[in-house]
Structure formats: C-alpha cells, structure tokens
Amino acid sequence: MPLVTALSMPLAMPAMGGEASADSELVARLREGDRTAVEEAYLAHHAAIRGFARRLVGDAAAAEDIVHEAFVALPRAIRRFRGDGSLRAFLIGVAANHSRRHVRSAMRRRRATERLAAHEELQPRTVDATDQLITKQLAGKLWAALDDLPIDQRVVFVLCEAEQRTSVEVAEIVGAPEGTVRTRLFHAKRKLREKLEEES
C-alpha cells in the first residue's frame, strides 16, 4: 500500500534556504520597538507567510487575516526569537500559532460551499473542462482530509510536504523536537491515506 508522500497542493513552493544570516540587524531593531522594522519585515516576508497560510487553510481571506495577525503580534513575539534560525521561519511559527481559529472557520466555509455545489447539476463538459473538474474534485478531497487532521499535524504536513522543508527546519518553526515533527508527519500521512482511500 503506497504511502502518501508529496501530495499536490495549491501554491506549493520549494523551501527557501540561506534566510538566517541577513536578519540580525532587523531583529535588533524589532526588539527595540522600531516601527519601520516591522514594515521592513512585512515587505521582506509577507509573501512567504501568506503562501504558508493559504496552503494551511485553503482560503485566501483567512490567509490574509493570519498574515495580519502575525505581523501585529511580531513586536511582542520577537522577544521569544532566540536567533538560531531565520526570521522568516520564526514568522511562519507565529502565523501557525494564530491559525487555529482560521482553520476552523475555513473548514466551515468549505463545507458550506461543498453543500451548495452538490445541488448544482453537472452540464455537458468538454474534455478540458472535465479534466479541470477532476482536478478540482481531487483537491476538494485533499482539503476535506486535511480538515480532519489535528492542527499540529496539519501544520507539519503543510510545511514538510507542500513547502518541502526538512524536519529540522520544521522543528525550528513549530518549536518541537525533530522526533516529534517526524511522528506528527507519520500520523498525518497515515490519516490522509486512510481518508483518501475511503473516498476512492
């Protein structure tokens, strides 16, 4: 039985390396309460944080809210930054901490949309449109399966599989031992595989 590995997800992107070195001056200014430093951090990192949030919740509006909350929290949260990783990784961790409520609300919106779509009659479609429908249905099944994961497993799955980050990087982001990250990923893949097999 094949394991779930790198499932295709919307907006997947490779992990970025070499982030940690250029952050020290900006972090020092953030710790001093420099407001322009928050703006600079936003300009440098908001796209990556939004991408992570979008992959996590599957909802653009909720992703924007998570980005906003992460940067509003940054002046307080920066006190916890130890400096042994990149500022971007730290910000993704802050965003993950603010994502729980948004994950639940995105799940409710997605289920409401699915109920509406179930009432629509399928019209005759071309081959291209049929392919698009199949892709959309597969993505819908994946999102439904992700909705059943505990938030900690969901965050690890998105970071490891959608963003292709290493377990070491993810451990730094979520503030957990690497072994815990691997365990969460194992259980997430198992649950996703079981859920998708039930649907097939």
N, C-alpha and C positions, 0 to 999 in steps of 0.2 A: 504494500500500500504506500503510494508516494507521499512524502511529507509536503506540507505547504511550505514553500520557500518564498522567493521574491514575487509575491502576487503583484500583478499590475495594478497600480492605483493612480488616480488622477494627480497630475502635477508632480510625479516622482522626480527626484533630482539626486545626483550623487552627493556624498558628503564633501564638505569643503575642508581643506587642510591648511595648515600654516596660519591659523587665525590668532594664536595666542600672543605672538610677540609684539604686535603693534598697539596693544591695549593699555599698557601700564600708565601712560600719561593721562589718557582719557578716564581710566578708573580712578586715578588720584583726584582728578577734578570732580568726578561724580561724588566721591566721598567728601569733598569739601563743599558740596551743595551748589556747584556751578550749574546754573540752568542751561547755559549754552552747551554744556557737556551732554545733557540729556538729549538736546536737539541733534547733536553730532552722532550720538549713539543711535538715535532713531534713524537718521539718514543712512548710516552705515549698515544697520542690521534689520530694519523693519521688514524688508522683503523676505529675508530668511525666516523671520519669526512668523510672518503671515503665511508663508508656504507650509511651515510645520503645522500651524493652527488649522489651515484649510485641509490638510491631509488628515488631521486628527478628528475634526468634527464634520467634515464634508459639507460645510455650509459657509458661504462667503461672508454673510453678515455676522455670524457668530465668530468667525475668524478675525474679522476687524475688531470686534469687541475685545477679544482676547489680547490682540496686539496693543490696543489702547490701555487695557488694564495692566499689562506687563510693563509698559513704559511709565505709566503713572506710579506704579509700585517701585520702579527702579531706584529712586533716591533713598528709599528705606531699605530695599532688598540688597543694595550694593554692600552694605555692612557685612553681609554673610559671604561675600565673594573672597575666597582665600588666595586667588591669584595663581592657582596651579593648573588652570585651564584657560580657555578663551572666554572673552566677554560674550561672544555670540552663544556659546554653549550654555553659559550661565543664564542668559536671557531666555533661551529655549526652556530651561528648567523653571524659570519664573512663570513663563507662559503656561507650561504644563500644570503648575500649581493653581493657576487661575482658570483652568479649562473645565473643571468638573461640572459646574452649573451649565456651561455652554454645551457640553457633550449631551447632557440630559435634554436640554431644550432643542438641540439639533435632531436628536432621536425622535422627539415628539413631532417636529415639523416634517421629518422624512416619512414617518408613518402616516401622517395625515395626507401627504402628497401621494403616497402609495395607494391609500384608500380611494382617493379621487381618480387616480389613473386606472384603478381596477374597474371603474364604472364606464370608462371610455371604450367604445367599440373600436376594434382594430380595422383600419381601412386597408384596401389592397395597396401593397407597397412594392417598390422596385427592389432589385437585388441589393443596391447600395443602402437603401433605407432599411431593409431587413437586417443587413449586417450591422447598421448603427443601432437598431433596436436590440439585437442580440447582445452587443457590447454594453448597451445601457442596462439591460436586464442582469448581465453578469456583474456589472458594477453595483447594481442595486442589491444583489445577493451578498456581495462582499461587505457593503455597508451594513446590511442587516446583521451579518455575522459579527462584524466589529462592534455593533451596538450591544451585543450580548457579552462582550468582554468586560471584566473589571477595568477601571480607568488605568491602573498601574500597568496592567498587561497591554492595554491598548496603546499607551504612550510608548512602551518599549517596542512593540511591534512596528509602529509607525516609524520610530527612529531607526530601528535596525533594518527593516525590510523596505519601507518606502524611501527613506533617506540614505540607506546603505551605510549607516555609521557602524563602527566597530563596537563590541560590547564594552571595551574600555572607555570609549567616548561616551556611550550611553550611561555607563555607571557614573561618570563625572556629571552628566547633565541631570540625572534624576536623584543623585545623592545616595546611591545604594551600592553595595559591593558588586563586583563584576559577576560573582556567582549567583547573586540574586537576580541580576539582569538576565543571565542565561536561563535561569529557572522560569522567570516570567515569560520569556520568549518561547521556551519549550511548551509551556501550558497554553499560551496564546495560539501557537501554531496547531497544537492538538485540538483545541476547541474550534478553531476556524475550520480545520479539515473536517471534523465531525459535522459541524453545522452545514458546510457546503455539500458534503456527501448526502446529508439528509434532504437537501434541496434538489439534488440532481436526480 
